[in-house]
Amino acid sequence: MKKLKSSGLSKEEIIQAYQAILRGRRLDERLWQLTRIGKTSFNISGQGAEVAQVAMALAFEPEKDYFLPYYRDMTACLVWGMTPKDIILGSFGKEDDPSSHGRQMPNHYGSKEHNIVSHSSTVSTQMPLATGVAYAAQLENKDYVALTTTGEGSANQGEVQEAMNFAGVKKLPVIFVVENNDYAISVGSKEQYANKKMSERAAGYGFSGETVDGSDFTETYLAFVKAVKDARAGKGPALIEMMVSRLTSHSADDDHTIYRSKEELDTLKEKDPLLAFEKQLIDEGYMTKEEMQAMDKELKAEINKATDDAEAMLDPTPESLYEQVYAE
C-alpha cells in the first residue's frame, strides 16, 4: 500500500479524508437499520467502497465540476457537498429531499446546489448524460470536468459504449469510472465480461484507461488527480476501474449468502478497506486509536441528529404530485 505522505495531501486533509470515509460507513449502517425496522423501504449499500470513493472525489473541485453518480456512491456524494440529513431525507421520501423532493427511489442521489445530477433506475443512463455535460463544457469553453460512475455489471450496457465513443471522438473533459466489486447482483465477473480489466476498453475509444486498487487511498487519489488534470488541459477522457469490495448484499432486497460462501464473506470482512486504512493511519502516525474512537462517537451523534431531524420533516402532499418534476 502506498504511503499516505506520497499523496501530497497535508496531515489535516488526510484526517478529514478518514472522517469522510467513516461518516460514509456509519451513515450506510444507519440506512440499513432504517430498512430493517420498517421505517424506510429500500437501501443499496456502498460498504467496502468508501476509501475509493473519498479518494476519487477529493481529486475534483465540487464547486464547479459535475458529478453523475450511481446508486452506491453515497460516500462520494457526501464529499461533494451533500449532508447526512440530505441522504436520509431521500430514504424517508420527504418533501425537502434535495434529490427529488421525495419522488425518487432511495439511493438516487442528486443536488442542484452541489452539481450532482440525479440518475435513472435504468442502470448506466448517467454515462451518456455525463458525456453531454462534458460536451457543454467544451462548446461553452468552460473550465469544469464531469465525473460519472457505474458498476462493472452495468458497464456492459450499450449506452456506456456510446458515451465513451462520443467522448473519445470529441476529447471531452469527462472521467468514466467503473467500481468493480466482482458482482452484478449475483453474477460473478467471470460471467460478465471477457477482457481481463475493464480499463482495457478505453483503448478502443482512443483514451487512457487505468485499474487501481480501491483500498489503496494514495494510489486511487493520484490516479484521479492525473486524469482530472489531463481533462482540464483538453487531453480528453479517461476510464478508471476501481477494484473495490461489496461487503453487503446487493440491496436490502437481496441475500448474498445464497450465492457467496461463508469463507468468501469472512475474508471480505477481514480485508475491509476501512480497517486497513485505519491501520495505515496509525502505523504512519496520523492518528491514534483513541482519536479514532472519539471521532466515531461524534459522527454517530451527528447521524443520530440527522436521522431525528429528517424523520420530523414533512412528507410531500398528494396535491403536489406533479410539482418538482420538471424545471420551471
Secondary structure as GFF3:
##gff-version 3
##sequence-region A 1 328
A	DSSP	three_ten_helix	4	7	.	.	.	ID=ss1
A	DSSP	alpha_helix	11	36	.	.	.	ID=ss2
A	DSSP	alpha_helix	50	57	.	.	.	ID=ss3
A	DSSP	beta_strand	66	68	.	.	.	ID=ss4
A	DSSP	alpha_helix	74	80	.	.	.	ID=ss5
A	DSSP	alpha_helix	84	92	.	.	.	ID=ss6
A	DSSP	three_ten_helix	112	114	.	.	.	ID=ss7
A	DSSP	alpha_helix	126	139	.	.	.	ID=ss8
A	DSSP	beta_strand	146	151	.	.	.	ID=ss9
A	DSSP	three_ten_helix	154	156	.	.	.	ID=ss10
A	DSSP	alpha_helix	158	170	.	.	.	ID=ss11
A	DSSP	beta_strand	174	180	.	.	.	ID=ss12
A	DSSP	beta_strand	183	184	.	.	.	ID=ss13
A	DSSP	beta_strand	187	188	.	.	.	ID=ss14
A	DSSP	three_ten_helix	189	191	.	.	.	ID=ss15
A	DSSP	three_ten_helix	198	205	.	.	.	ID=ss16
A	DSSP	beta_strand	208	213	.	.	.	ID=ss17
A	DSSP	alpha_helix	217	232	.	.	.	ID=ss18
A	DSSP	beta_strand	238	243	.	.	.	ID=ss19
A	DSSP	three_ten_helix	256	258	.	.	.	ID=ss20
A	DSSP	alpha_helix	262	270	.	.	.	ID=ss21
A	DSSP	alpha_helix	273	283	.	.	.	ID=ss22
A	DSSP	alpha_helix	289	311	.	.	.	ID=ss23
A	DSSP	three_ten_helix	318	320	.	.	.	ID=ss24
###
